[in-house]
Amino acid sequence: MRFNDAILGVVLLIFGAAVVLHSRGFPGLPGQNYGPAFFPSIIGVALGLCGVILVVQGILTRREVGLVTLGEWASSPRHRGNFFIVILALLFYVLFSKPLGFIPTSLLITTVLMVRFGVRLLPAGLMAVASTLVIHTAFYKFLLVPLPWGILTQVAW
Amino acid sequence: MDAVATAFGLVFDPYVLAVIVFSALFGLFVGSIPGLTATMATALLVPVTFFMEPVPALAAIVTAVAMAIFAGDIPGALLRIPGTPASAAYVDEAYAMTRKGLAERALGTGLVCSALGGFFGTVVLVTSAPTLAEFALNFSSFEYFWLACLGLTCAAIISTESPIRGLVSLLIGLFIATIGIGIVSGHPRFTFGSIELLGGVSFIPAMIGMFAVSEVLRYTTTTVHLPDVSQTPIGNLFKGLWPILRRYKVNLLRGSIIGTAIGALPGAGADIAAWISFAVSKKFSREPEKYGTGHVEGLVDASAANNAGLSGAWVPAIVFGIPGDSITAIVIGVLYMKGMNPGPMVFINSPELIYAVFLTFFVANIALIPLGFLAIRSARQVLRISRNALMPIILMFCVVGSFAINNTVFGVTVMLVLGVLAYVMEENHFPVAPAILGIVLGPMLEDNFLTSMIKSDGRIVDFFERPIAGVLGVVTILVWLIPLVLTIRRRLKAA
């Protein structure tokens, strides 16, 4: 999804202004002119200036570049779906990996994504089981990362 | 000399050697799969190296990257799709050779020149780094401020098509670096009450998001399909190679020199090195008309250059702590996590570590020949692996890697947010590398800047008073002004 530079410029301008305004609330260092707000304020101002330049560029080229140019994928429902399903899968992990446990969550996510991308169900399931077990063993057993067991706590190995 | 002996002991340890072999295979695999870059190989490897001692951790990264950069040539020659961006410069040439039935010559030349170029870059690294480090011992916060500025400016301006977009990317990275407890003041900034953000945006989840998750997102939304692997058999790789090397020895040397120099330039890495040396090769060739028709000459230059660039990028990274490209930016992040602050002091405090890194570079470039040979042999099987099945597995690996650093799902959230950010940025032609450099160098830049400001009581003149700081400052400002002057000149000419 491509936006016209003017839109991006406005977003950056607002963001830069917000950074500067928010930084003004930081307490200064006693006896110093340069405190925690100094550096973020410079970044905010610079982002705002870049925003202005992009707005000008965007207005100059508005004939050639539309306000929003959708990529080829956006007109294909399948690819559009792919994009959101990956994001949903990651959100699902963030929300449910603890109660469900790593193994069930990972099995579900990998199988669903593989099937969605066009792998047949049986091979997808098998590969999901294999990859989940390999990742789990590598990180849980060897690197001692406390991946959650969730509903499998009773049978944890 | 003691340090060198210790370094030998550190590297030629069964565990470290096993790590090297494993990361070599991993690098070759990732590099040969189109769409998975050498940077992604590093990003995926870092969470694992997090649990290792510094020497195996660095050895893993050095080896995997060297292998991945070469392996990018394989799908380039066989499918006309570069495995990594560093192979893009000569992918048409290599594919043209394959169509003429010379696939083995294209790949064999690529392999041997990669190893030789990498070797050359390493020699330069080994000889120049200690001398530079001695010089850098006299640097104060002013010099470091300007060095960081110069590195970041080069990354944002020189290596991107649009300086303004590079600058925005850099500023986003610098902003992300300010999140958390302020280094100078101890006041929480931009945390909005979140306890998890107090420690700042963790570097590993950020990097995995920007370099791996964004790639997965791009893959899932790509409407283009991979062509089938051409069925031409691959013959003896090393047949007829010697005459090529002898005939183009100047090209080999030139590619290596250009590659090392560009790699050492902050912000420009192996891919730019390959483009430039390919162009130089064509310009100075006695038969430029043959380029594009499957002529081996340009491959010699460019394959040597991209591998030489890898070693070159380590020079500013180890000596000053200023990364030469996004891979060394990641390495610097790893060094900080291991409690080793890159910079000249490393040469004094732990020289054996530096020598161990040098040694690994040599080992990796020597191992490249046999392992690369195997990779080419098994290329057809690797290219047949379904990327539809691979991408979900990579995604799970990213998730676990981001989780493993602090053992909270907050890392996964950071990875997701920055992954989407990087994807949107790239869709809108904003380069991502400056942002990661900003995240890594942000704290150091702010620290040196504030220290210098407080020392000089806000007088800008002091930033130029010390001779080296003055030169660096003037160079940095020139780099800022050049694009401006060029734009104005272009406007004037057009008018």
Interface residues (C-beta under 8 A of the other chain):
Chain A: M1 R2 F3 L8 L12 V19 H22 S23 F26 P27 L29 Q32 N33 Y34 G35 P36 F38 F39 P40 I43 G44 A46 L47 C50 I53 L54 Q57 G71 E72 W73 S76 H79 R80 N82 F83 I85 V86 I87 A89 L90 L91 Y93 V94 S97 K98 F102 S106 I109 T110 L113 M114 F117 G118 V119 P123 A124 M127 A128 S131 T132 I135 A138 F139 L143 L144 V145 P146 L147
Chain B: V48 F51 I164 L167 V168 L171 I172 L174 F175 T178 G182 V184 S185 H187 R189 F190 V213 V216 L217 T220 T221 T222 T223 S386 N388 A389 M391 P392 I393 L395 M396 F397 V399 V400 F403 A404 N407 V409 V412 T413 M415 L416 G419 V420 V424 E427 N428 H429 E446 F449 L450 M453 I454 D457 G458
